[in-house]
Amino acid sequence: MRRRLAFIADQVGWLLGDVACFLLLILFLPLVPVFKMFEGIRDRHEDE
């Protein structure tokens, strides 16, 4: 019984890690265009 609970806890831990990674991806993916915009502004000012 204890071995089975340890296995289930391990699987739940992996699942929570995957879900957390997916949520962070969803959270930060919309920020990519903002970073690209700042990169464009920085590149324009470096040329001056």
Protein Blocks (a to p, Z undefined) as FASTA:
>chain_A
ZZmmmmmmmmmmmmmmmmmmmmmmmmmmmmmmmmmmmmmmmmmmmmZZ
